[in-house]
Amino acid sequence: MSKIGLIIKREFDSRVKKKSFLLATILVPLLFPAIIGGMIYFAIEESKNSEQQKVYVLDEDGNFNFENDKKYAFEELNISLEEAKTIFTESEAYALLYLPKIDLANPEGITMYAKKNPSLQASSYFENKIESQIRDEKLKASGIDEAELESLKTNISLSTINVSDTGEEKASSAGVAYGIAYAFSFLVYMFVLIYGTQIMQGVIEEKSSKIVEIIVSSVKPFQLMIGKVIGVASVGLLQFTIWVVLIFALSAGVFAIFDLNPSDMQSAQESMSGMNGNSETQALMENSKAGEILNIVYDIPYAYYISVFVFFFISGYLLYGALFAAVGSAVDNITDAQQFTMPITMPMIIGFLGTFMFVMPEPDGNVSFWLSIIPFTAPVAMMARVAFGVPAWELALSMGLMVVGFLFTIWMAGRIYRIGILMHGTKVNYKTLLKWVKTNS
């Protein structure tokens, strides 16, 4: 076996045989669904057990009508604003809504008094309630009666179909695409940073224990660095593969237990599409909607997504892993490494934040394009864009630049590594690193 192969095997075996690796590999696919399920359970229980909160309403025009629901109980007041404030402050009510006499064309002065900052959800709830009633009042003022007004209100469920260049149609879902984008971008972000940091820590430990001086007497420093980077990457790929297999197996088990068949549920939806909207039918339609989403999930091109993920994981890891290895070789302890790790991780953090700010809201926007093309942000951003559909030439360009990017960082890191791995007690700064990169011997 070659020297690099022996190093790869050593790095792989030393991590895979640890109990922590086995526990993380097996527990994570179980832990995340358990956490999500637990959060959903407690959210439902909290909603069931939550008490109604009183909200006072002072409507000077008398045109607004607020109906009680599970969360809020409204009580109208016919007093002055100052008196209403006094009653509110002396009570345990959640809020006081003040609705002055307003001009429907320009409603101003509507105020919500609360004893603490209301949540965004609560603010949006009251805004939507008031906006809806103002809109209804405007329609009434234009001569539309209440019965006709009610008939104008319509709820729809929008179905989306993707049409390929060849005219092939395929059902899609923005929610499913969003979930895939989040999952894959998060996995790339997590894997690259976790395993990149492991490389840096491993290099620092070997350097401080003098083991590396014995190793480099048999192999070249560059071979050692490449072996460590590839060895740790293979651990990450093995862990991801096990996660995929476990998740698919658990999903298949759930479908079998509950006898879920997406094609049957889809047929049920189609057969009910012309039925009237009574409560029983509505419940069935909700179930068939779940079947439609389940059918979309079944039709996801998993092989394509996973192959793209593997490429961007490997290329992104090589790009960042080489830099982490270079930093580990240049310092003597973790404390000294902190000044270098932030500039390394910042592009990845920018890519991750940009995914939520730009890529998911507008996958084809200019910022989304550049985030998915620049090698330092592409591993995260492109994985998010792929879920929404990316032109083949853009994916190819991103992949090509990723290859160029990691080849460059490996070359640069190798020049730092060959000198830094044997240096001890030297305070290193960016000027020193640049000098090492330029050194030929």
C-alpha positions in Angstrom: 0.0 0.0 0.0 1.3 3.5 -0.8 2.4 5.9 2.0 -0.7 8.1 1.4 -2.9 5.1 1.5 -1.5 4.0 4.9 -2.1 7.5 6.3 -5.7 7.5 4.9 -6.2 4.1 6.6 -4.8 5.3 9.9 -7.0 8.4 10.0 -10.0 6.4 9.0 -9.6 3.6 11.5 -8.7 5.9 14.4 -12.0 7.8 14.0 -14.4 5.0 12.9 -13.5 2.7 15.7 -14.3 5.3 18.4 -17.5 4.8 20.4 -18.4 8.5 19.8 -18.5 7.9 16.0 -20.8 4.9 16.4 -23.1 6.7 18.8 -23.3 9.8 16.6 -23.8 7.8 13.4 -26.7 5.7 14.9 -28.3 8.2 17.2 -28.4 11.3 15.0 -31.0 9.9 12.5 -33.1 8.9 15.5 -32.4 12.0 17.5 -33.5 14.6 15.0 -36.9 13.1 14.3 -37.4 12.6 18.0 -36.6 16.2 18.7 -38.9 17.4 16.0 -41.7 15.1 17.0 -41.3 16.2 20.6 -41.4 19.8 19.7 -44.6 19.2 17.6 -46.2 17.3 20.5 -45.5 20.0 23.1 -46.7 22.7 20.7 -50.0 20.8 20.2 -50.3 20.2 23.9 -49.6 23.9 24.7 -52.2 24.9 22.1 -54.7 22.6 23.7 -54.0 23.7 27.3 -53.6 27.4 26.6 -56.1 29.7 28.3 -57.9 32.4 26.5 -56.4 35.9 26.9 -58.6 38.8 27.3 -58.3 41.7 24.9 -60.2 45.0 25.4 -61.5 46.8 22.4 -62.3 50.5 22.3 -64.1 51.1 19.0 -65.1 54.8 18.6 -66.9 54.2 15.3 -68.6 50.9 16.4 -68.0 49.4 13.0 -65.6 46.7 14.0 -66.6 43.2 15.3 -64.2 40.8 16.9 -65.3 37.2 17.5 -63.8 35.2 20.3 -61.6 32.2 19.4 -59.5 29.7 21.3 -56.7 32.2 21.9 -58.4 35.5 22.5 -61.6 36.7 24.2 -62.6 40.2 23.2 -64.5 42.6 25.4 -65.8 45.9 24.0 -65.6 49.1 26.1 -67.7 52.2 25.6 -65.6 54.7 27.6 -62.9 57.2 27.0 -59.4 56.2 26.1 -57.9 57.3 29.4 -60.5 55.3 31.3 -59.9 52.3 29.1 -56.2 52.5 29.8 -56.8 52.6 33.5 -59.0 49.5 33.4 -56.4 47.7 31.2 -53.5 48.5 33.5 -55.4 47.3 36.5 -56.5 44.1 34.9 -54.7 40.9 33.7 -55.8 41.5 30.1 -53.3 40.8 27.3 -53.9 44.0 25.3 -56.1 47.0 24.6 -57.1 47.7 21.0 -57.9 51.3 20.3 -59.8 52.0 17.1 -60.5 55.8 16.7 -62.8 57.3 14.1 -61.0 56.7 10.9 -61.1 57.6 7.3 -61.4 54.3 5.3 -59.3 55.7 2.6 -56.5 56.5 5.0 -56.9 54.6 8.3 -54.6 56.0 10.9 -54.3 56.1 14.7 -55.1 52.4 15.3 -53.1 51.4 18.4 -52.5 48.3 20.4 -51.6 48.8 24.1 -49.8 45.9 25.7 -47.9 45.4 29.0 -44.9 43.8 27.2 -43.7 43.4 23.7 -46.2 41.3 21.8 -45.0 38.5 19.6 -44.7 38.9 15.9 -47.5 36.3 15.5 -49.8 38.2 17.8 -49.1 41.5 16.0 -49.8 39.9 12.6 -53.0 38.3 14.0 -54.5 41.6 15.0 -53.3 43.5 11.9 -54.9 40.9 9.7 -58.2 41.0 11.7 -58.4 44.8 11.4 -57.3 44.9 7.8 -59.9 42.4 6.8 -62.7 44.4 8.4 -61.5 47.6 6.9 -61.5 46.0 3.5 -65.0 44.7 4.1 -66.2 48.2 5.1 -64.8 49.6 1.9 -66.6 47.0 -0.1 -69.9 47.8 1.8 -69.4 51.5 1.1 -69.2 50.7 -2.6 -72.7 49.2 -2.4 -72.0 45.5 -2.0 -74.3 43.8 0.6 -73.0 41.3 3.2 -74.4 38.2 1.5 -72.6 39.1 -1.7 -69.5 40.1 0.3 -69.4 36.6 1.9 -69.8 34.9 -1.5 -66.7 36.9 -2.7 -64.4 35.3 -0.1 -62.6 32.3 -1.6 -59.9 29.9 -0.4 -57.9 28.0 -3.0 -55.2 25.4 -2.9 -52.6 26.1 -5.6 -51.0 23.1 -7.3 -47.7 23.6 -9.0 -46.4 21.7 -12.0 -42.9 21.8 -13.3 -42.6 21.6 -17.1 -39.3 20.5 -18.6 -37.8 21.6 -21.9 -39.2 18.5 -23.5 -42.7 19.3 -22.3 -42.7 16.6 -19.5 -44.9 17.7 -16.6 -44.2 16.8 -13.0 -46.0 17.8 -9.7 -43.9 20.0 -7.4 -44.2 21.7 -4.1 -42.5 24.9 -2.9 -42.6 23.6 0.7 -40.9 20.3 -0.2 -38.3 22.2 -2.2 -37.7 24.5 0.7 -37.3 21.5 3.1 -34.8 19.8 0.7 -32.8 23.0 0.2 -32.6 23.6 4.0 -31.6 20.0 4.7 -28.9 19.6 2.1 -27.3 23.1 2.7 -27.3 22.5 6.4 -25.7 19.1 6.0 -22.9 20.4 3.8 -22.3 23.3 6.2 -22.2 21.0 9.2 -20.1 18.3 7.7 -17.5 20.6 6.2 -17.0 22.6 9.4 -17.0 19.7 11.8 -14.6 17.5 9.8 -12.4 20.4 8.8 -12.1 21.3 12.5 -11.2 17.7 13.3 -8.3 17.9 10.8 -7.0 21.0 12.5 -7.2 19.5 15.9 -5.6 16.3 14.9 -2.6 18.1 13.3 -2.1 20.3 16.3 -2.2 17.3 18.7 0.3 15.3 16.6 2.6 18.4 16.2 2.5 19.1 20.0 3.2 15.5 20.9 6.2 15.3 18.5 4.7 12.3 16.7 4.7 14.2 13.4 8.5 14.5 13.5 8.7 10.7 13.4 6.0 10.4 10.6 7.6 13.0 8.3 10.9 11.0 8.5 9.1 8.4 6.4 6.7 10.5 4.3 6.7 13.9 2.8 4.7 16.6 4.6 2.5 17.1 1.6 1.7 13.4 1.5 0.9 13.5 5.2 -1.5 16.4 4.7 -3.3 14.8 1.7 -3.6 11.5 3.6 -5.1 13.2 6.6 -7.6 15.3 4.6 -8.8 12.3 2.5 -8.9 10.0 5.5 -11.2 12.3 7.5 -13.3 13.0 4.4 -13.9 9.2 4.0 -15.2 9.1 7.6 -17.7 11.9 6.8 -18.9 10.1 3.7 -19.3 6.8 5.5 -21.3 8.6 8.2 -23.5 10.3 5.6 -24.1 7.0 3.8 -25.2 5.3 7.0 -27.5 8.2 7.8 -29.2 7.9 4.3 -29.7 4.1 4.7 -31.1 4.5 8.2 -33.4 7.3 7.2 -34.8 5.4 4.2 -35.2 2.3 6.3 -37.0 4.1 9.0 -39.2 5.9 6.5 -40.1 2.7 4.8 -41.0 1.2 8.2 -43.3 4.1 9.0 -45.1 3.8 5.6 -45.5 0.1 6.1 -46.8 0.4 9.7 -49.4 3.0 8.7 -50.1 1.4 5.3 -49.4 4.7 3.5 -49.5 4.4 -0.3 -49.0 7.7 -2.1 -50.5 6.5 -5.4 -53.8 5.5 -3.6 -53.9 8.8 -1.7 -53.3 10.6 -5.0 -56.2 8.7 -6.6 -58.4 9.7 -3.7 -57.7 13.3 -4.3 -58.5 13.1 -8.0 -61.8 11.3 -7.3 -62.8 13.9 -4.7 -61.9 17.0 -6.7 -65.5 17.6 -7.9 -67.2 17.0 -4.5 -69.0 19.7 -2.5 -67.2 21.3 0.4 -68.9 19.7 3.5 -66.8 19.1 6.6 -66.3 15.4 5.9 -65.2 16.1 2.4 -62.9 18.8 3.7 -61.2 16.4 6.0 -60.8 13.9 3.2 -59.3 16.6 1.0 -56.8 17.5 3.6 -55.7 13.9 3.8 -55.5 13.7 0.0 -53.4 16.9 0.1 -51.0 15.1 2.4 -51.1 12.2 -0.1 -50.1 14.6 -2.9 -47.2 15.9 -0.9 -46.2 12.3 -0.1 -46.4 11.5 -3.8 -44.1 14.4 -4.6 -41.6 13.2 -1.9 -41.7 9.7 -3.5 -40.9 11.2 -6.9 -37.9 13.3 -5.7 -34.8 12.4 -7.7 -32.8 11.2 -4.7 -29.9 9.8 -6.7 -29.4 13.2 -8.4 -29.5 15.1 -5.2 -27.3 12.7 -3.3 -24.7 12.7 -6.1 -24.6 16.5 -6.2 -24.4 16.5 -2.4 -21.4 14.1 -2.5 -19.6 16.2 -5.0 -20.0 19.5 -3.1 -19.3 17.8 0.2 -16.0 16.4 -1.1 -14.9 19.5 -3.1 -16.0 21.8 -0.3 -14.3 19.7 2.3 -11.1 19.5 0.3 -11.2 23.3 -0.1 -11.7 24.0 3.6 -10.0 20.9 5.0 -6.7 21.8 3.4 -6.9 25.3 4.9 -7.7 23.9 8.4 -4.8 21.5 8.0 -2.5 24.4 7.1 -3.6 26.4 10.2 -3.1 23.3 12.4 0.5 22.9 11.1 1.3 26.6 11.7 0.3 26.9 15.4 1.2 25.0 18.5 -2.2 25.0 20.3 -5.9 25.6 19.8 -5.8 29.1 21.3 -3.3 30.3 18.7 -5.4 28.8 15.9 -8.5 31.0 16.8 -7.1 34.0 15.0 -7.0 32.0 11.7 -10.1 30.0 11.9 -12.6 32.9 11.8 -11.4 34.2 8.4 -11.5 30.6 7.1 -15.0 29.9 8.3 -16.5 33.3 7.5 -17.1 32.6 3.8 -19.0 29.4 4.7 -21.1 31.3 7.3 -21.8 34.0 4.6 -23.0 31.2 2.3 -25.2 29.7 4.9 -26.8 33.0 5.9 -27.1 34.0 2.2 -29.0 30.8 1.6 -31.8 32.0 3.9 -31.7 35.6 2.9 -31.3 35.3 -0.9 -31.3 31.7 -2.3 -34.5 30.3 -0.8 -36.6 33.5 -1.3 -35.2 34.0 -4.9 -33.2 31.0 -6.2 -32.6 32.6 -9.6 -31.6 36.0 -8.3 -28.2 37.6 -9.1 -27.0 37.2 -5.5 -28.1 33.6 -5.4 -26.2 33.0 -8.7 -22.9 34.4 -7.4 -23.2 32.7 -4.0 -23.6 29.4 -5.8 -20.7 30.1 -8.2 -18.0 31.4 -5.9 -16.1 28.3 -4.6 -16.0 29.4 -0.9 -19.8 29.8 -0.7 -20.9 27.4 -3.5 -21.0 24.2 -1.4 -23.9 25.5 0.7 -25.6 27.9 -1.7 -25.7 25.5 -4.7 -27.1 22.7 -2.7 -30.0 25.0 -1.8 -30.5 26.1 -5.4 -30.5 22.5 -6.7 -33.7 21.8 -4.9 -35.5 24.5 -6.9 -33.9 23.5 -10.2 -30.7 24.9 -11.7 -29.7 25.1 -15.4 -27.1 22.5 -16.3 -24.5 25.1 -17.4 -24.7 26.9 -14.1 -24.2 23.6 -12.1 -21.3 22.6 -14.4 -19.7 26.0 -14.0 -20.0 25.8 -10.2 -18.5 22.3 -10.2 -15.7 23.4 -12.4 -14.8 26.4 -10.3 -15.0 24.2 -7.2 -12.4 21.9 -8.6 -10.1 24.8 -9.4 -10.8 26.2 -5.9 -9.8 23.1 -4.0 -6.8 22.5 -6.1 -5.6 26.0 -5.4 -6.2 25.8 -1.6 -4.5 22.3 -1.5 -1.5 23.8 -3.3 -1.4 26.8 -1.0 -2.0 24.8 2.2 0.7 22.3 1.1 3.3 25.0 1.0 2.3 26.2 4.4 2.1 22.7 5.8 5.6 21.6 4.7 7.2 24.4 6.7 4.8 24.9 9.6 4.5 21.2 10.6 8.1 21.2 11.8 8.1 24.7 13.4 7.8 25.0 17.2 7.6 28.0 19.4 7.2 30.5 16.6 4.5 33.1 16.7 2.8 33.0 13.4 0.8 35.8 11.7 -0.6 36.3 8.2 2.6 37.8 7.0 4.5 34.7 8.1 2.0 32.4 6.3 2.3 34.4 3.1 6.1 34.2 3.3 5.8 30.4 3.6 3.6 30.2 0.6 6.2 32.1 -1.5 9.1 30.0 -0.3 10.2 27.5 -2.9 12.5 25.3 -0.9 
